[in-house]
Amino acid sequence: GIQGIVDAYRQILPQIRLYGPTNFSPIINHVARFAAHSLQQGTAAQYFILLIITDGEITDLDQTRQAIVNASKLPMSIIIVGVGEADF
């Protein structure tokens, strides 16, 4: 649930270092492959939620837009949360 996500975030945050470039399309495409595979199975048993927490502006904007369009009919949601002072 949500509390599990918050707990995992708080646990890992002191151990990570955020840096660029900020390319979203590779991870969106990666999760989309899982969602596409699930869709091909013919069951609605799996739904994927990709949560991206970023401290930087997207550096592959055109590729990210295309990845989102390609994933739009798959059983998945993409949530992007900007943290910090970048122009999100």
LUMSEGU-396843 format. One record per residue: residue number from 0; chain; x, y, z of N, C-alpha, C in turn; residue in three letters. Coordinates in steps of 0.02 Angstrom, whole numbers, plus 50000, padded with zeros to 5 digits. Example, Ala and Ser with C-alpha at 12.3 -4.5 7.8 and 13.67 -1.06 7.14 Angstrom:
2
<site sekol="0" pado="A" n_east="50660" n_north="49716" n_up="50390" ca_east="50615" ca_north="49775" ca_up="50390" c_east="50660" c_north="49835" c_up="50390" seti="ALA"/>
<site sekol="1" pado="A" n_east="50642" n_north="49888" n_up="50354" ca_east="50684" ca_north="49947" ca_up="50357" c_east="50645" c_north="50002" c_up="50394" seti="SER"/>
***
This chain:
88
<site sekol="0" pado="A" n_east="50040" n_north="49941" n_up="50000" ca_east="50000" ca_north="50000" ca_up="50000" c_east="50043" c_north="50063" c_up="50000" seti="GLY"/>
<site sekol="1" pado="A" n_east="50010" n_north="50119" n_up="50006" ca_east="50044" ca_north="50184" ca_up="50005" c_east="50094" c_north="50189" c_up="50063" seti="ILE"/>
<site sekol="2" pado="A" n_east="50076" n_north="50165" n_up="50122" ca_east="50122" ca_north="50169" ca_up="50178" c_east="50186" c_north="50130" c_up="50164" seti="GLN"/>
<site sekol="3" pado="A" n_east="50180" n_north="50074" n_up="50130" ca_east="50239" ca_north="50035" ca_up="50112" c_east="50285" c_north="50074" c_up="50065" seti="GLY"/>
<site sekol="4" pado="A" n_east="50255" n_north="50111" n_up="50018" ca_east="50295" ca_north="50152" ca_up="49972" c_east="50330" c_north="50208" c_up="50011" seti="ILE"/>
<site sekol="5" pado="A" n_east="50294" n_north="50240" n_up="50056" ca_east="50323" ca_north="50294" ca_up="50096" c_east="50380" c_north="50267" c_up="50140" seti="VAL"/>
<site sekol="6" pado="A" n_east="50369" n_north="50210" n_up="50171" ca_east="50420" ca_north="50180" ca_up="50214" c_east="50482" c_north="50162" c_up="50173" seti="ASP"/>
<site sekol="7" pado="A" n_east="50473" n_north="50132" n_up="50115" ca_east="50530" ca_north="50115" ca_up="50072" c_east="50568" c_north="50177" c_up="50050" seti="ALA"/>
<site sekol="8" pado="A" n_east="50532" n_north="50230" n_up="50033" ca_east="50563" ca_north="50293" ca_up="50012" c_east="50605" c_north="50321" c_up="50069" seti="TYR"/>
<site sekol="9" pado="A" n_east="50577" n_north="50324" n_up="50128" ca_east="50613" ca_north="50351" ca_up="50185" c_east="50674" c_north="50309" c_up="50203" seti="ARG"/>
<site sekol="10" pado="A" n_east="50670" n_north="50244" n_up="50194" ca_east="50726" ca_north="50200" ca_up="50210" c_east="50783" c_north="50208" c_up="50161" seti="GLN"/>
<site sekol="11" pado="A" n_east="50768" n_north="50215" n_up="50098" ca_east="50820" ca_north="50217" ca_up="50046" c_east="50848" c_north="50287" c_up="50034" seti="ILE"/>
<site sekol="12" pado="A" n_east="50809" n_north="50339" n_up="50049" ca_east="50829" ca_north="50407" ca_up="50034" c_east="50898" c_north="50426" c_up="50059" seti="LEU"/>
<site sekol="13" pado="A" n_east="50918" n_north="50410" n_up="50120" ca_east="50985" ca_north="50429" ca_up="50143" c_east="51041" c_north="50394" c_up="50105" seti="PRO"/>
<site sekol="14" pado="A" n_east="51025" n_north="50341" n_up="50069" ca_east="51076" ca_north="50301" ca_up="50036" c_east="51084" c_north="50317" c_up="49962" seti="GLN"/>
<site sekol="15" pado="A" n_east="51041" n_north="50360" n_up="49934" ca_east="51045" ca_north="50373" ca_up="49862" c_east="51072" c_north="50442" c_up="49847" seti="ILE"/>
<site sekol="16" pado="A" n_east="51099" n_north="50448" n_up="49788" ca_east="51124" ca_north="50512" ca_up="49764" c_east="51091" c_north="50524" c_up="49696" seti="ARG"/>
<site sekol="17" pado="A" n_east="51053" n_north="50576" n_up="49690" ca_east="51019" ca_north="50592" ca_up="49627" c_east="51067" c_north="50629" c_up="49581" seti="LEU"/>
<site sekol="18" pado="A" n_east="51068" n_north="50612" n_up="49518" ca_east="51111" ca_north="50644" ca_up="49469" c_east="51081" c_north="50637" c_up="49400" seti="TYR"/>
<site sekol="19" pado="A" n_east="51110" n_north="50672" n_up="49352" ca_east="51084" ca_north="50671" ca_up="49283" c_east="51129" c_north="50632" c_up="49237" seti="GLY"/>
<site sekol="20" pado="A" n_east="51110" n_north="50625" n_up="49175" ca_east="51051" ca_north="50654" ca_up="49143" c_east="50987" c_north="50620" c_up="49167" seti="PRO"/>
<site sekol="21" pado="A" n_east="50932" n_north="50653" n_up="49157" ca_east="50867" ca_north="50629" ca_up="49179" c_east="50829" c_north="50602" c_up="49119" seti="THR"/>
<site sekol="22" pado="A" n_east="50843" n_north="50539" n_up="49103" ca_east="50811" ca_north="50506" ca_up="49046" c_east="50756" c_north="50459" c_up="49072" seti="ASN"/>
<site sekol="23" pado="A" n_east="50694" n_north="50474" n_up="49056" ca_east="50638" ca_north="50434" ca_up="49079" c_east="50618" c_north="50378" c_up="49030" seti="PHE"/>
<site sekol="24" pado="A" n_east="50630" n_north="50388" n_up="48966" ca_east="50605" ca_north="50340" ca_up="48917" c_east="50631" c_north="50269" c_up="48928" seti="SER"/>
<site sekol="25" pado="A" n_east="50694" n_north="50257" n_up="48948" ca_east="50715" ca_north="50188" ca_up="48958" c_east="50675" c_north="50151" c_up="49011" seti="PRO"/>
<site sekol="26" pado="A" n_east="50661" n_north="50182" n_up="49068" ca_east="50624" ca_north="50148" ca_up="49120" c_east="50550" c_north="50141" c_up="49101" seti="ILE"/>
<site sekol="27" pado="A" n_east="50522" n_north="50190" n_up="49068" ca_east="50453" ca_north="50184" ca_up="49045" c_east="50447" c_north="50126" c_up="48996" seti="ILE"/>
<site sekol="28" pado="A" n_east="50492" n_north="50122" n_up="48948" ca_east="50491" ca_north="50067" ca_up="48899" c_east="50501" c_north="49999" c_up="48933" seti="ASN"/>
<site sekol="29" pado="A" n_east="50544" n_north="49997" n_up="48984" ca_east="50557" ca_north="49935" ca_up="49020" c_east="50493" c_north="49909" c_up="49055" seti="HIS"/>
<site sekol="30" pado="A" n_east="50460" n_north="49953" n_up="49091" ca_east="50399" ca_north="49933" ca_up="49126" c_east="50343" c_north="49918" c_up="49075" seti="VAL"/>
<site sekol="31" pado="A" n_east="50342" n_north="49955" n_up="49021" ca_east="50292" ca_north="49943" ca_up="48968" c_east="50299" c_north="49873" c_up="48939" seti="ALA"/>
<site sekol="32" pado="A" n_east="50360" n_north="49847" n_up="48935" ca_east="50369" ca_north="49778" ca_up="48910" c_east="50337" c_north="49728" c_up="48957" seti="ARG"/>
<site sekol="33" pado="A" n_east="50343" n_north="49739" n_up="49023" ca_east="50309" ca_north="49695" ca_up="49071" c_east="50234" c_north="49700" c_up="49063" seti="PHE"/>
<site sekol="34" pado="A" n_east="50208" n_north="49761" n_up="49056" ca_east="50136" ca_north="49771" ca_up="49048" c_east="50111" c_north="49739" c_up="48983" seti="ALA"/>
<site sekol="35" pado="A" n_east="50149" n_north="49746" n_up="48929" ca_east="50129" ca_north="49717" ca_up="48865" c_east="50128" c_north="49641" c_up="48870" seti="ALA"/>
<site sekol="36" pado="A" n_east="50177" n_north="49613" n_up="48904" ca_east="50178" ca_north="49540" ca_up="48913" c_east="50117" c_north="49517" c_up="48953" seti="HIS"/>
<site sekol="37" pado="A" n_east="50100" n_north="49554" n_up="49005" ca_east="50041" ca_north="49538" ca_up="49045" c_east="49977" c_north="49541" c_up="49003" seti="SER"/>
<site sekol="38" pado="A" n_east="49973" n_north="49592" n_up="48960" ca_east="49915" ca_north="49600" ca_up="48917" c_east="49909" c_north="49542" c_up="48868" seti="LEU"/>
<site sekol="39" pado="A" n_east="49965" n_north="49518" n_up="48843" ca_east="49965" ca_north="49462" ca_up="48796" c_east="49941" c_north="49397" c_up="48828" seti="GLN"/>
<site sekol="40" pado="A" n_east="49947" n_north="49393" n_up="48894" ca_east="49925" ca_north="49333" ca_up="48929" c_east="49849" c_north="49326" c_up="48929" seti="GLN"/>
<site sekol="41" pado="A" n_east="49815" n_north="49381" n_up="48913" ca_east="49742" ca_north="49379" ca_up="48908" c_east="49705" c_north="49383" c_up="48974" seti="GLY"/>
<site sekol="42" pado="A" n_east="49742" n_north="49398" n_up="49027" ca_east="49709" ca_north="49405" ca_up="49092" c_east="49719" c_north="49477" c_up="49117" seti="THR"/>
<site sekol="43" pado="A" n_east="49675" n_north="49498" n_up="49159" ca_east="49680" ca_north="49565" ca_up="49188" c_east="49708" c_north="49560" c_up="49259" seti="ALA"/>
<site sekol="44" pado="A" n_east="49752" n_north="49511" n_up="49270" ca_east="49776" ca_north="49497" ca_up="49338" c_east="49831" c_north="49544" c_up="49360" seti="ALA"/>
<site sekol="45" pado="A" n_east="49863" n_north="49579" n_up="49314" ca_east="49918" ca_north="49622" ca_up="49334" c_east="49909" c_north="49692" c_up="49306" seti="GLN"/>
<site sekol="46" pado="A" n_east="49924" n_north="49741" n_up="49349" ca_east="49923" ca_north="49811" ca_up="49330" c_east="49987" c_north="49841" c_up="49359" seti="TYR"/>
<site sekol="47" pado="A" n_east="50021" n_north="49882" n_up="49320" ca_east="50086" ca_north="49908" ca_up="49340" c_east="50082" c_north="49983" c_up="49354" seti="PHE"/>
<site sekol="48" pado="A" n_east="50113" n_north="50004" n_up="49407" ca_east="50117" ca_north="50075" ca_up="49424" c_east="50191" c_north="50093" c_up="49428" seti="ILE"/>
<site sekol="49" pado="A" n_east="50212" n_north="50138" n_up="49384" ca_east="50282" ca_north="50161" ca_up="49383" c_east="50284" c_north="50229" c_up="49419" seti="LEU"/>
<site sekol="50" pado="A" n_east="50319" n_north="50232" n_up="49474" ca_east="50327" ca_north="50293" ca_up="49512" c_east="50399" c_north="50317" c_up="49500" seti="LEU"/>
<site sekol="51" pado="A" n_east="50406" n_north="50376" n_up="49470" ca_east="50471" ca_north="50406" ca_up="49458" c_east="50477" c_north="50467" c_up="49502" seti="ILE"/>
<site sekol="52" pado="A" n_east="50528" n_north="50467" n_up="49545" ca_east="50542" ca_north="50526" ca_up="49587" c_east="50606" c_north="50557" c_up="49559" seti="ILE"/>
<site sekol="53" pado="A" n_east="50602" n_north="50619" n_up="49539" ca_east="50658" ca_north="50651" ca_up="49505" c_east="50675" c_north="50718" c_up="49535" seti="THR"/>
<site sekol="54" pado="A" n_east="50739" n_north="50736" n_up="49529" ca_east="50760" ca_north="50802" ca_up="49551" c_east="50783" c_north="50844" c_up="49492" seti="ASP"/>
<site sekol="55" pado="A" n_east="50771" n_north="50820" n_up="49432" ca_east="50795" ca_north="50857" ca_up="49374" c_east="50744" c_north="50858" c_up="49318" seti="GLY"/>
<site sekol="56" pado="A" n_east="50753" n_north="50904" n_up="49272" ca_east="50710" ca_north="50909" ca_up="49213" c_east="50725" c_north="50851" c_up="49166" seti="GLU"/>
<site sekol="57" pado="A" n_east="50674" n_north="50830" n_up="49129" ca_east="50681" ca_north="50775" ca_up="49082" c_east="50729" c_north="50796" c_up="49026" seti="ILE"/>
<site sekol="58" pado="A" n_east="50780" n_north="50754" n_up="49013" ca_east="50828" ca_north="50771" ca_up="48961" c_east="50813" c_north="50734" c_up="48895" seti="THR"/>
<site sekol="59" pado="A" n_east="50769" n_north="50686" n_up="48896" ca_east="50749" ca_north="50651" ca_up="48834" c_east="50674" c_north="50660" c_up="48823" seti="ASP"/>
<site sekol="60" pado="A" n_east="50652" n_north="50723" n_up="48821" ca_east="50581" ca_north="50739" ca_up="48820" c_east="50544" c_north="50707" c_up="48760" seti="LEU"/>
<site sekol="61" pado="A" n_east="50572" n_north="50711" n_up="48700" ca_east="50537" ca_north="50683" ca_up="48642" c_east="50529" c_north="50607" c_up="48649" seti="ASP"/>
<site sekol="62" pado="A" n_east="50582" n_north="50573" n_up="48671" ca_east="50579" ca_north="50500" ca_up="48680" c_east="50531" c_north="50482" c_up="48737" seti="GLN"/>
<site sekol="63" pado="A" n_east="50530" n_north="50523" n_up="48789" ca_east="50485" ca_north="50510" ca_up="48845" c_east="50412" c_north="50518" c_up="48823" seti="THR"/>
<site sekol="64" pado="A" n_east="50398" n_north="50570" n_up="48785" ca_east="50329" ca_north="50579" ca_up="48759" c_east="50308" c_north="50518" c_up="48718" seti="ARG"/>
<site sekol="65" pado="A" n_east="50352" n_north="50495" n_up="48674" ca_east="50336" ca_north="50438" ca_up="48632" c_east="50326" c_north="50375" c_up="48674" seti="GLN"/>
<site sekol="66" pado="A" n_east="50368" n_north="50365" n_up="48725" ca_east="50361" ca_north="50307" ca_up="48769" c_east="50294" c_north="50309" c_up="48805" seti="ALA"/>
<site sekol="67" pado="A" n_east="50273" n_north="50368" n_up="48827" ca_east="50208" ca_north="50374" ca_up="48862" c_east="50151" c_north="50359" c_up="48814" seti="ILE"/>
<site sekol="68" pado="A" n_east="50155" n_north="50385" n_up="48753" ca_east="50103" ca_north="50372" ca_up="48703" c_east="50100" c_north="50297" c_up="48689" seti="VAL"/>
<site sekol="69" pado="A" n_east="50158" n_north="50265" n_up="48680" ca_east="50159" ca_north="50194" ca_up="48666" c_east="50130" c_north="50153" c_up="48724" seti="ASN"/>
<site sekol="70" pado="A" n_east="50140" n_north="50176" n_up="48785" ca_east="50116" ca_north="50139" ca_up="48844" c_east="50044" c_north="50155" c_up="48862" seti="ALA"/>
<site sekol="71" pado="A" n_east="50014" n_north="50202" n_up="48828" ca_east="49948" ca_north="50228" ca_up="48849" c_east="49892" c_north="50177" c_up="48845" seti="SER"/>
<site sekol="72" pado="A" n_east="49899" n_north="50125" n_up="48807" ca_east="49846" ca_north="50074" ca_up="48802" c_east="49863" c_north="50011" c_up="48841" seti="LYS"/>
<site sekol="73" pado="A" n_east="49916" n_north="50014" n_up="48880" ca_east="49938" ca_north="49957" ca_up="48919" c_east="49911" c_north="49961" c_up="48991" seti="LEU"/>
<site sekol="74" pado="A" n_east="49909" n_north="49905" n_up="49026" ca_east="49885" ca_north="49907" ca_up="49096" c_east="49938" c_north="49935" c_up="49142" seti="PRO"/>
<site sekol="75" pado="A" n_east="49948" n_north="50000" n_up="49137" ca_east="49999" ca_north="50032" ca_up="49179" c_east="49983" c_north="50106" c_up="49188" seti="MET"/>
<site sekol="76" pado="A" n_east="50008" n_north="50134" n_up="49242" ca_east="50005" ca_north="50205" ca_up="49256" c_east="50075" c_north="50230" c_up="49268" seti="SER"/>
<site sekol="77" pado="A" n_east="50087" n_north="50292" n_up="49250" ca_east="50153" ca_north="50324" ca_up="49260" c_east="50141" c_north="50385" c_up="49303" seti="ILE"/>
<site sekol="78" pado="A" n_east="50175" n_north="50388" n_up="49360" ca_east="50172" ca_north="50445" ca_up="49405" c_east="50242" c_north="50473" c_up="49410" seti="ILE"/>
<site sekol="79" pado="A" n_east="50248" n_north="50537" n_up="49395" ca_east="50313" ca_north="50571" ca_up="49399" c_east="50307" c_north="50626" c_up="49452" seti="ILE"/>
<site sekol="80" pado="A" n_east="50351" n_north="50623" n_up="49502" ca_east="50351" ca_north="50672" ca_up="49556" c_east="50418" c_north="50709" c_up="49554" seti="VAL"/>
<site sekol="81" pado="A" n_east="50415" n_north="50774" n_up="49549" ca_east="50475" ca_north="50815" ca_up="49550" c_east="50489" c_north="50838" c_up="49621" seti="GLY"/>
<site sekol="82" pado="A" n_east="50552" n_north="50831" n_up="49643" ca_east="50573" ca_north="50856" ca_up="49708" c_east="50630" c_north="50905" c_up="49697" seti="VAL"/>
<site sekol="83" pado="A" n_east="50633" n_north="50955" n_up="49737" ca_east="50686" ca_north="51004" ca_up="49730" c_east="50663" c_north="51066" c_up="49693" seti="GLY"/>
<site sekol="84" pado="A" n_east="50711" n_north="51102" n_up="49665" ca_east="50697" ca_north="51168" ca_up="49636" c_east="50699" c_north="51170" c_up="49560" seti="GLU"/>
<site sekol="85" pado="A" n_east="50703" n_north="51114" n_up="49527" ca_east="50705" ca_north="51114" ca_up="49454" c_east="50638" c_north="51137" c_up="49425" seti="ALA"/>
<site sekol="86" pado="A" n_east="50637" n_north="51155" n_up="49361" ca_east="50577" ca_north="51177" ca_up="49328" c_east="50540" c_north="51116" c_up="49301" seti="ASP"/>
<site sekol="87" pado="A" n_east="50493" n_north="51091" n_up="49341" ca_east="50456" ca_north="51031" ca_up="49322" c_east="50395" c_north="51048" c_up="49281" seti="PHE"/>
***
